[in-house]
Amino acid sequence: MDDFEIVDFSSLSDTVQSLIRDAVKIRKKAYCPYSNFAVGAALQTDDDPKVYTGVNIENAAFSPAICAERTAICKAVCDGHLKIKRIAVVAHQRGTFTAPCGVCRQTLTEFCASDGDMDIYLSKPTMEKVLVTKLSKLHPLAFVSYTKDSVIAKV
């Protein structure tokens, strides 16, 4: 795979299809009265088959807002899971797929799977086509603290 490929939803594994469906379903709960741009995310960790979901939650002051990806990550971390292996992000943006923002890319980098990367699936709510890529392709040369491994080892 180069940087990404666009595939038919039906060609994906049952696990990934279910993950995308969960992101589509949770997207309906997004709190986005200012932008009207609803985003849903669903992720799985290395060590748990449970799916963690999240939505974007906006705020009139803007900076306290949180993206769907980071909401899902917070839920997984609260349950003690620090290694994410795959995430689906669903939003409706005409003409393109909606990728995680820069802050979300950095946060995802912090919680990469054991192999140091994760699968990313970007879809629209219609689930016809899915953009498939890796976090390393979306966030090359990501910042990683030299103490990250020692910090996670202590947790």
C-alpha positions in Angstrom: 0.0 0.0 0.0 1.2 3.5 -0.8 0.0 6.3 1.5 -3.6 5.1 1.2 -6.1 3.1 -0.8 -9.9 3.5 -1.3 -11.7 0.2 -1.1 -15.3 -1.0 -1.1 -16.8 -1.3 2.4 -17.9 -4.9 1.5 -14.2 -5.9 0.9 -13.2 -5.1 4.5 -13.1 -7.8 7.3 -16.2 -8.2 9.5 -14.3 -6.7 12.4 -13.5 -3.5 10.4 -17.0 -3.3 9.0 -18.5 -3.5 12.5 -16.0 -0.8 13.7 -17.1 1.6 10.9 -20.8 0.8 11.7 -20.2 1.7 15.3 -18.6 5.0 14.3 -21.6 5.8 12.0 -24.0 5.0 14.8 -22.3 7.0 17.5 -21.9 10.0 15.1 -25.6 10.7 15.6 -24.8 11.7 19.2 -22.2 14.4 18.3 -22.7 17.7 20.0 -21.9 20.2 17.2 -24.4 23.1 17.4 -21.8 25.6 16.0 -20.3 23.8 13.1 -23.1 21.2 12.4 -20.2 18.9 11.4 -20.8 15.6 13.2 -17.9 13.2 13.6 -18.0 9.7 15.1 -15.0 7.5 15.9 -14.6 3.9 17.0 -11.4 2.2 18.1 -10.0 -1.1 19.3 -7.0 -1.6 21.4 -4.3 -4.3 21.2 -5.5 -6.3 24.2 -9.3 -5.9 24.3 -12.0 -6.7 21.7 -14.2 -4.0 23.2 -15.0 -1.1 20.9 -14.5 2.4 22.4 -16.5 5.2 20.6 -16.5 8.9 20.7 -18.1 12.0 19.1 -17.0 15.6 18.7 -18.2 17.8 21.5 -18.2 21.5 20.7 -18.2 24.5 23.1 -19.1 28.1 22.5 -15.6 29.1 23.6 -14.1 26.7 20.9 -10.9 25.8 22.7 -12.6 23.4 25.2 -14.1 21.4 22.3 -12.8 17.8 21.8 -12.7 15.7 18.7 -14.4 12.3 18.3 -11.0 10.5 18.1 -9.8 11.9 21.4 -13.1 11.2 23.1 -12.8 7.6 22.2 -9.1 7.5 23.3 -10.1 9.0 26.7 -12.6 6.3 27.2 -10.1 3.5 26.4 -7.4 5.0 28.6 -9.9 5.3 31.5 -10.4 1.5 31.1 -6.6 1.0 31.3 -5.9 0.5 27.6 -2.9 2.4 26.2 -2.3 0.6 22.9 -4.7 1.3 20.0 -4.5 -1.0 16.9 -7.2 0.5 14.7 -9.6 3.4 14.5 -12.5 4.3 12.2 -13.5 7.9 11.7 -16.8 8.8 10.1 -17.9 12.2 8.9 -19.7 13.7 5.8 -17.4 16.0 3.9 -18.2 16.6 0.3 -15.6 15.5 -2.2 -13.2 14.0 0.3 -12.7 11.9 3.4 -12.3 13.5 6.9 -9.0 12.6 8.4 -8.0 13.2 12.1 -6.8 16.8 12.8 -3.2 17.4 13.8 -4.0 17.3 17.6 -5.7 14.0 17.1 -2.9 12.6 15.0 -0.4 13.5 17.8 -2.7 12.0 20.4 -3.1 8.8 18.4 0.7 8.6 18.1 0.9 8.6 21.9 -1.2 5.5 22.0 0.0 3.5 19.0 -0.3 -0.3 19.0 2.6 -2.4 20.1 4.0 -2.4 16.6 4.3 1.4 16.7 1.5 2.1 14.2 -2.2 1.7 13.7 -4.7 1.2 11.0 -6.9 4.1 10.1 -10.3 3.8 8.3 -12.0 6.9 7.0 -15.6 6.6 5.8 -18.7 8.6 5.1 -21.9 7.7 6.8 -23.1 5.9 3.6 -20.2 3.4 4.1 -19.8 2.8 0.3 -16.1 3.5 0.0 -13.5 3.6 2.8 -10.1 5.2 2.7 -7.6 2.8 4.4 -4.2 4.0 5.6 -1.8 3.9 8.5 -1.2 6.5 11.2 2.5 6.7 10.0 1.3 7.8 6.6 -1.0 10.5 8.1 1.6 11.7 10.6 5.1 11.1 9.3 8.0 12.2 11.5 5.7 12.4 14.5 7.0 13.8 17.8 7.7 11.0 20.3 9.3 11.8 23.6 12.5 10.0 24.3 11.0 9.0 27.7 7.8 7.6 26.3 8.7 3.9 26.6 9.9 4.4 30.2 6.7 6.2 31.1 4.5 3.6 29.7 6.5 0.8 31.3 5.9 2.4 34.7 2.1 2.5 34.2 
